[in-house]
Amino acid sequence: TLLTGKVVSGNLAIDSSNIVFRLDSRAAVTARAFSKFGPLSSRLLIDGSINRSYDVGSARLTLSSLEGKFFTLSRLGLVASIRDGIVSVSSIQDLQPMDLKLSWDRKLSTVKGSLNCDGLYPLRWIRIHDGPASIESLRDSVFTGSADLNWNENDGISYQVDMDTSVPSDFLDGGHVRLECSGTDASLNVKELSVLGPRYDISYSGTVDLRRFLPDGFLSVRKMVIPNGVSIAGDMYIERRKNRATAIMP
């Protein structure tokens, strides 16, 4: 069974041109794509309308306590619409300081998504079940930046990320993490991955073969303080050769 649900309450009104509905339910999804995280279940409140041809409509969706095997999402509000065969979903910004958009063109079989955030505390919003103690120390991490995703049947998935993260001092004395990358399901192109803080000054640029998990690029360790208090530094080139990666010190 892909989807199960229990309706708590609801109402439906049908006239000559529109169907107006309101539904308060508890739903669970057991799709294969979510098998590692699921089943996913949530209380779902839907309030909206659609025309009698089912091609134009809009709805407001509120997910409360979205729960999976490893996490709980406190609350997420979305606005959905359908027009000319395109289903669009966007976030309600008064619930979270982010702009989340997703569109699905049913005729072209394409999906596009984007995320923009400014001062987002995702680990206050998402709780990890039975995670390491370090997860709690990252609770006040702040994310600012953007991410874009595209998918179609012929080319698969592609994405771009440009994100800055401020890490609280409770985690390894804190610092700043920057990630600028793009890629597909097969490869990742890292323009900049840097970690800067009291104990670390590390950067990497290059590529990663995601199917074999093999990097190829340049790693610069300007400072890394190990647990015994000793600071180490050095640079290395990482070359991907067949099924292994080789590090070369200049």
Disulfide bonds with the S-S distance in Angstrom:
none
